[in-house]
């Protein structure tokens, strides 16, 4: 099994996984690489599949993708396990590699469990506005609260020891304490901050995902996807692009396969239907060609069946 490696672009993408892409496009890409994405779990509401969010979970990669129900477009990218994928930001590893020296308090925090606050603050994204602290459940036994450190388009979740939290102190001081654990999760979203983005996560207008083209292998160029098909009768269909490009007219019996590929891109699958009427020719053998050709002339009178007594 190969490890998933991707560059993070805040507010936009995680490798080829782009905010605003359709569920169909994402799942098709994931299934095309089974050696990387070994397990795919689709979670949805059987009672309200069109209105409730759809979740694609990739447990072997530590990823979770959330789509809205009505349009089935990607709204949120979550990293739930930093040890299962190799992520980078501007050519810098998001998780600082473990030190080869003997374990110490600092090297334990820099382990692949997740990025430390110091690594994010000093190497990746620099200072940020204060985030949000959520204390542990009063009825629970948890000792750690959760602090969400948010930047435009990206956020990190840190477990913070509740007994050390002081709202009067600077957040950077609190997150830099030895008792604060490395980040346990990361989110990529569209918006200036996670606090604001989560309010309109499934409702806000999204940019065309093809307006941003992350680096990828191959030279295939895919056209804008179809958002609506209008049927006019007499074999005429108008295919409207989802993001405002010029429509494409499909004329049954006239539009060629080459024109379809040029306008819509390569197909996901090809079904070749055999014509059953041609099966009669498959039954012929080479020896049949050497047999006497059948006489197709109308038969003449047969004396053996002549009942005329004259």
N, C-alpha and C positions, 0 to 999 in steps of 0.2 A: 504494500500500500504506500503510495507516494504522499508526501506532505503537501498541503495546500500552502502556496506562497503568494502573497499579494501585497500591493502597495495601497495604503489608505489615503483617500482624498476626502477630508472633512466636508460634510454636506453633500457629497456626490457619490462616492463609490468605495467598494472594497474589491480591487482588481476588476474583473469583468462584471461583477455584481453591482449594478448601477441603480440608484434611487429613481423610481419612476418606471422602471422596466416592468413588463408584464409577467404575470405568473407563468404563462406558457413559455416565454423566452428564457426565463431563468431556469425552470425545470428542464427544458430541453438541453441547455448548456450543461447543467449538472449531470444529467443522465449520459451525456456524451463522454464524460470522464469518470467511469466507474472505478478506475485505479486510484483516483484522488478522493472522490466522494463515494465512499463505500456504502453508506446507509443514508437513505432519505425518508423522512417521516412527514406526511402531510396531515395537518391537523385543521379541522374545520367543524362548523356546527351543522349537523345533519338536518336540523329543523329550520335554520336560517342561513343557508350557505351563501346567499347573495348579499345579505346585509351585515353579517358578522365577519370579523377579520379572519384571514386564512394564514396559517403559520407553516412554514417549511423549516423543519428542524434537521440539522446535520450533526448528529452527536459525535461521529468520528472526527469531525473537523472543529468542534467547539463553536458552531455557528447557529444562529437562529434568525430567520427572515420573516418579517411580518408584512402582509399585504392587506389592503382594504378589500372589503367584500364586493361592493358594486362594480368597481373597475378592475379589481384584481391587479393592482399596481403596487410595487414594492415601496413601503413607507419607512421601514426601520430595519437596520442591519445591527444585529447584536453579536458580540463576541462573548461567549460564556465560559470559555476555557482557553487561556492563552497558550497552553502547552501543546495544543493540537494543531496549530497553524503557525506559519512563520510570517509575521506581519511587519511592515516597515512604513515609515513616514519620511519622505524626502531622503531616501537611501539610508535612514537610520533605523535600526531594529527597535520596535516598540518595546519589546522585552529585552532588557540588557542581558547579554550572555553571562552565565555563571562564571565566577572567577575560578581558574584552575588551582588556586592556592587552597590551603586547608580551610574548612568552613569556619566562618566567624559570624558575628551578629550582622555585619553589613552584607556579607556574601549570601547569607540566607535570604535577606530581603530582596536581593537582586536575582534570585532563582527564577526559573521560568514560570513560577506560579502567577506572575503578573508584573506589570511595570510598577516601580515605586514612584511615589510622588516626586522625589528628588530627580529621578530620571526624566519624568515628564516635564517638570518645571525647568530643569537646567539644560536638557538636551533636545527636547521635542517641540514643545508648544509655548514655553516661557510663561509669564504671569497671566492670570485670568481674573475675571470678576469673581467675587465670592459665590459659592454654590449653595447647596441646600443640605442641611443635616436632618436626618430622620432618626430619632432615638429608638432604642429597642422597644418591643412590645412590653407594656407594663405588666401584662399577665404572663409573659414568657420568662424563660430563664436565660435568655441571651445576654451576653455581656457587651456585645458590640452593636453600635448604631451604624448607620450608613451615611456617608457623605458623598454627594454627587458633584464632582468637579466638572464644570461645563465650559466648553469653548464653542464658537460658532461651528455648527455642524458635527460636533463630536463631544462625547462626555465619558467620564470614567467614574466607576463606583468603588469607593474605599471603605473597608470595615474600620471603624474608629471605636476604640475602647470607651464605653460610655462614661466610666468613672473619671476619665481624663479630659472629657470635652468641656470647654469653657467658651460660651458664646461671646464673651467679652474680649477674647483674644483673637488675633489675626488668624485666618484660616490656614495660611501657609505655615504658621508656627505649629498649629495643631496637627496638620497632616504630616509634618516632618518629624513628629515624635516617634521614638523607637517602637512604641506600642501600636502605632497605626500600621495595619497590614498592607501589602501591595494590592493594587487594584484587582478586583475579582471579575469585573465585567467592563465592556466598552460598547458604546452605541454610536452609530453613524446615522444622521438624520438630516432633514432639510429644515433649517431655521437658525436663528442667532443664538439661542440657548435652549437647553433641554426643558427648562421650566416653562418657556413659552411654546416650544414645539409640541410638547405632549398634549397641550390643550386642543390643538388643531391637527393632530398627527394624521388622522384618516380623512380629513376634510379639505385641507389646503390644496390649492392648485400647484401642480408640479411642472417643472420644466421638461422639455423634450429630452428623454434620456440619450438620444442620439446626438444632441448638441455637444455632449462630452464623450470623447472617444478615448478610453483608457488604453494604454499600451497592450497589445495582444499579438500572439503569433499568427502568421498567415496574412494573406492579402485580400481576403474576402471583404467586400463592401456590401452591407445590407441596407436596403432602402427603408424608409419610414414604414412602420406597420400600418395595417388597415384598421380603421376605427369603425367604419360603417359600410354596409353593402346595401345599395338601393337597387331593387329589381323593377324594371320598367316593362317587362313582357317582351315577347318576340325575340327572346334570347339576348336581351340587352341588360347588362348589369354595370352600375357605376360604383367603383370602389373608392371611397373617400379616405384619405390619410388621417391618422389620429392627430397629427400635429400641424395641420394646415397646408400641407403640400398639395400640388395639383392632383386631381383625381385621375383614376385610370378606368377606361371603358373596356369591359370584357364582353366580347361578342361571340356567343356560342356558335360553333361551326366555322368561325373565321379567325379568331385569335389563336396564334400558334404557340406550341410549348416554349419556343425560344423567347417569344414576347412575354410570356408569363414569368419566366425565370428572370428576364431582364428587369421587369417591373416589380416583382414580388420577392425576388431572391430565390436561392435554391430551396427545394422542398424538404420538409422534415422526413418524409418517407415517400416511397414510390410503390404503388400497387399496380402490378401488371396483370390485367385480366385476359385470360386466354379465351379465344373464340371457340366455343364447343362445336360449331358447325364445321370447323376444319379438322376435327378429330378423325373423320373418316379417312383422311389421307395418311394418318399415322399408322393405320392398320395394314397398309400395303407393305409388302416385302419386296426384296429385290427379285425373287423368283417369279413374282406376279407379272413383272414386266416382260417375262419371256413366254407367258402363256398366250394362246391364241386370242386375239381380240374378239370380243363378243359381237355377234351379228345383230345389228340394231334395225335391220330391214324387217318390215311386217311379214309374218309367216305366210307362206302360200298354202294352197289346199293340201290336205293330208289324206292319202288314199286309205290309210288304215282306219280312218274315222268316217269315211264316206258311206253314207247309208242309202245313196241313190242306187236302186237295183238295176237301172239301165246301163 
